[in-house]
Amino acid sequence: MLLLIFLIILVIVVVIVVASKPSTLTPMGAHVMITGGSSGIGLAIAKECARLGGFVSIIARNEKRLEEAKVEIEKVMKAGGEKQKVITIQLDVAEDPEKVKTAIKQAEEKLGPVDFLFNCAGISHAQKFEDTDPEIFARVMKVNYLGTVYPTLAVVHGMKQRKQGRIIFTSSQAGQLGVFGYTAYSASKYALRGLAETLHMEVKPHNMAVTMAFPPDTDTPGFHMENEGDLKPEETKIISETSGLHSAESVAKRIVCDAIKGEFMSTIGLEGFLLGQITSGMSPCNSTLSALIQGTLLGLFRIVGLAFIRNFDSIVEKCARKQEIEENSNKDD
């Protein structure tokens, strides 16, 4: 009986404290802008939104890939290209905030005000900390962080005035958990979380939502490029393999769905959901289910999280012993 009363009180408290969601906003007839939209998750999101009836603008640096992506997007348009439009914008979103602002304004003149901004432009780098050139830290932070700040600055004021809009930041599971070899990459993705949580508090009174996406390893050109050569440490590769490889299409569908609903946190799969609960901290929560889970099971999840970290530590330790043996063997030779 006491347990039942406790659960009832808990549910009531959760319902009271859980943040409210903005009104539903769908891509149908909306202007959906995607940075990094010529490939990978960005392209998959563009195609998903076109399929749902959106007017799509994609931003990327490579003109040829932009045109190829446009053709792909037009093939899946809900209205078959009769009413919808797709435009391309060749631009480096991390280079000059004024150029970004001007380009986005020109896109809005063609397709109307931006309703959805999916920030997908980004780069990755995997290498041991002491082997990473200082310029790489600056470059990764510039592209992943400032390349999200500049487009967001260009659309947020208009969204506030219209009291409608969605801003989506693409982080990574490496933005929830520090992983061996990702000192440059993880830092840039953690920075996005701080930006998202703060901006969410600013725009919430204006019927807007910020969605923070934490995709796992995804089958994209960027992921395969990261694995080329011998820079990526063995430890990083082994740890990454524990979460498996997801398709860009499945990741995009989840992110778009969560953005439509105005969810703050977007995760993929059961493992991603659990990681989201473990690392929730003081993040906004507008999901009653998540709030109940975090309120009752966070202690247990913390133990599970520590077990995962211990497993990763053991991988690093084994690799270190292996490298030491190889080094000693080479000295003997």
Summary of the structure (lengths in Angstrom):
residues: 333
radius of gyration: 21.3
end to end distance: 73.5
largest distance: 73.5
contacts: 1108
relative contact order: 0.12
helix: 59%
strand: 13%
